[in-house]
Amino acid sequence: MNSPEITVYEPNYRAKIGFFKIWMVMLRNIIRSRELIWQLFKRDFLMSYKKSFLGMAWIVISPVVGIVSWIFMNFTGVLNPGDVGIPYPAYVLLSSSVWGLFMGFYTAGEGTLAAGAGIITQVQFPHEALLIKQTAHQLANFILGFVLNIIILIAFGVIPSWKIVFFPLVTIPLFLLGAGIGLVVSVIGVVAMDLSKGMTIVLGLVMYITPVIYSNRVDNPFLKTVITYNPLTYLVGNVRDLIIYGRFDTIEMFLYSTLFAIGVFLVSWRFFYLSEDKVVDKMI
Amino acid sequence: MNGDTVLQIEHLSKKFSITLKRSMYYGMLDIARCMIGFPVDSGKLRKGEFWALDDVSFDLKRGESLGIIGVNGSGKSTLLRLITGIFPPDKGKVSFRGRVGALIAVGAGFHPHMTGRENIYLNGTILGMTRKEIDRKLDEIIDFAEIGEFIEAPVNNYSSGMRVRLGFSIAVHCEPDILLVDEILSVGDLSFRNKSMRKMAEFRERANALIFISHNLEQVRVLCERTIVLDQGKIAYIGNTHDALVFYEESSRKQRVDQNDKISYKIFENEPDIINVLNFGILNDNELEIDDIGLDDPLIAFIEFEVKKYIEEMIVSFVLLTEDNKRCIWVKSNDFNKTKISKIEPGRYREKIIIEDHHLGVGVYTISFGIANAITMESYTKMHSEKSFRVKSTGNELERGVINVKEKWDIKRLGN
């Protein structure tokens, strides 16, 4: 036999893989699925704009419209964000685009199983690959919008710091946290759609207790406490500050938050792998 | 697993829930238990669950081909999904050597706006081929699918036949060590079906293992040496294909006879003032009612009725239909003046018709009777009621045609 490798499927066979080995298996599966990830990405990303006149312009239209509303509220005095040191529109533009990236990572994780609807029940392949494909999809969306945002930023006279080159590195924790939460929702969402719907609302609220559209120098003591213990304050805020001011304060808090994100991701990724086979037969 | 075995299935079982609500609830429960590290004992049935596949064991050796047949819902596709690892088993074990490829739904993941060529790469990758492999086989795939120049057109412009051909072509060029085929050769036109069958045979020749699921028993006979009959998730029969097919056809005919009798009405629409039909059916030599006869047995049908008023002369007619409602036999008691049934006084009667050589092939047939007045031609019954019976196989004959003949064959060379 040219390929003598023996595969065995048993009840709960995934749980029998060693504790640490399980992450290695998932990692190996992803590396082996590079081509699959690319093909699926091509199908879903490039094809999603084929039937529209504006095409990829849609990627930037929706965030821009969102930002206009913040600016409007700021202009009319409804919203008082505190002194942010640069023109408010530029601040909120960048800030919300970093938040958008976090939400993108969440959406990627949340859509992992759904992205495979139609093929999961027909063909066997490592479903972890779908997470990467989803993430690539979200990143591609993000990058196009982000480049535009930087151009607008420069138009407002804010020259981004050269430290922007660290951007990919400092957004990794955002991915870990967002995708981590998303993966759990993805599996449970197959049997209880309620969770995915609820989570979207919850994360919408979380944005208001994270200094995204306002600065972290708030007066309300309650909000101040919440912000201090919210890991996203650092994971989002530090990234934004790095680009705008070229500074990276509260490194310690950022590291703690990063550790938290790593923990969330490892646990939920493991959870995804162990429990998704309890729900695949419900995806038909 | 020893040397020659490529696939081993041991006590494989899979359960499903009857209702969606319960299925979702159990899903939730299983996830929760998984989360706290106490995986569920999946080997027991909970309320509202049933075994879709129940304790199935068999193995497959290198170069073997195995057929799986059974009625809809007998667990065939579930078995396939378990072997490929799409569904995890609830009990038992699947082990195999090498790569398993499954033709379950052709064209999985096809994107309608992508061209045929792009979809080959997409679908091929989903099926587990590498880019190099696809590059190498691209022309062959396009050729086999008979797509021609349309390969550059988006697949939503394809006819459904073309789409299926393309999907099938990609799948068979995957060259797995074990190929699972689900009901796929029923697609495409005749010439494509024949080509696909040749491809399957070729595949088998190369000493790869093949599992073939089909409702087309002829295809199973051609392709498979061994066959499993699945019934309600269990193996009802496993053995050489011929015996398995005979077993399957016999049991399915038995079921059909029962079902037919359940749905057809038992009571004649008759003229109760004159004639009341009591019963009718098939008899054996000992005058006992039966629902199957042998190929060489005489066919004895009877009708029992009660005559309420004196009838000067009457005709009894007998009709025998095949399963697809074609009339095979239609005879009347007064044909060629065979019998004259006259001067019938009130009372109970039994009329028998005996056909010594029925020449009927193995299969399911239905009979019905009619009674009419021979003088006025007034009908006393309407032929609504039917009864089914079965012509049994002696263990060798398969259902091939309506007429059973004893033939001889002869071949002669006529020259070059």
Contacts between the chains, C-beta under 8 A, distances in Angstrom:
chain1	res1	chain2	res2	distance
A	1	B	6	7.3
A	1	B	62	7.3
A	1	B	97	5.7
A	1	B	98	5.9
A	1	B	177	6.9
A	2	B	98	7.4
A	2	B	177	7.8
A	3	B	97	7.4
A	3	B	98	4.3
A	3	B	99	6.2
A	3	B	177	6.5
A	4	B	97	6.1
A	4	B	98	7.3
A	5	B	97	7.1
A	5	B	98	6.9
A	6	B	1	6.6
A	6	B	95	6.0
A	6	B	96	7.1
A	6	B	97	5.4
A	7	B	85	7.3
A	7	B	95	6.9
A	7	B	96	5.7
A	7	B	97	7.9
A	7	B	100	7.7
A	8	B	93	6.5
A	8	B	94	6.9
A	8	B	95	4.6
A	9	B	82	7.1
A	9	B	85	5.2
A	9	B	88	6.3
A	9	B	89	5.9
A	9	B	93	7.1
A	9	B	94	4.3
A	9	B	95	7.7
A	10	B	89	6.5
A	10	B	92	7.7
A	10	B	93	5.0
A	10	B	94	7.8
A	11	B	42	4.9
A	11	B	43	7.1
A	11	B	88	6.6
A	11	B	89	5.7
A	11	B	90	5.8
A	11	B	91	6.3
A	11	B	92	7.9
A	12	B	39	4.7
A	12	B	42	7.3
A	12	B	88	7.7
A	13	B	88	7.0
A	14	B	88	7.9
A	15	B	34	7.7
A	15	B	39	5.4
A	35	B	125	5.2
A	35	B	130	6.6
A	35	B	131	5.5
A	36	B	125	5.0
A	36	B	126	6.6
A	39	B	121	6.1
A	39	B	122	4.8
A	39	B	125	4.4
A	39	B	126	7.3
A	40	B	109	7.6
A	40	B	122	7.5
A	40	B	126	7.8
A	42	B	118	7.8
A	42	B	122	7.5
A	43	B	109	7.3
A	43	B	111	4.7
A	43	B	114	6.6
A	43	B	122	5.6
A	47	B	111	5.5
A	47	B	113	5.2
A	47	B	114	6.4
A	50	B	113	5.0
A	51	B	113	7.1
A	118	B	108	6.9
A	118	B	109	6.7
A	119	B	108	4.9
A	119	B	109	4.7
A	119	B	126	5.9
A	120	B	86	7.3
A	121	B	81	7.3
A	121	B	86	6.1
A	122	B	86	7.2
A	122	B	102	7.9
A	122	B	104	5.1
A	122	B	105	4.7
A	122	B	108	4.2
A	123	B	84	7.6
A	123	B	86	7.2
A	123	B	102	7.1
A	123	B	104	7.5
A	123	B	108	5.3
A	123	B	109	7.7
A	123	B	126	5.5
A	123	B	127	6.3
A	123	B	128	8.0
A	124	B	84	4.8
A	124	B	85	4.4
A	124	B	86	5.1
A	124	B	100	7.7
A	124	B	102	7.7
A	125	B	126	6.6
A	125	B	128	7.2
A	187	B	31	6.4
A	188	B	28	7.4
A	188	B	31	6.1
A	190	B	27	7.0
A	191	B	23	7.9
A	191	B	24	4.4
A	191	B	25	7.8
A	191	B	27	3.6
A	191	B	28	5.1
A	191	B	31	7.1
A	192	B	24	6.7
A	192	B	28	6.0
A	271	B	34	7.5
A	271	B	35	6.1
A	274	B	34	5.3
A	274	B	39	7.9
A	275	B	30	7.3
A	275	B	31	4.7
A	275	B	34	4.3
A	275	B	35	6.9
A	277	B	87	7.9
A	277	B	88	4.3
A	278	B	27	6.1
A	278	B	30	4.0
A	278	B	31	5.7
A	278	B	34	6.3
A	279	B	27	5.2
A	279	B	30	7.9
A	279	B	31	7.0
A	280	B	86	6.9
A	280	B	87	6.3
A	280	B	88	7.7
A	281	B	14	7.9
A	281	B	16	7.1
A	281	B	87	4.9
A	282	B	23	5.7
A	282	B	24	6.8
A	282	B	27	5.3
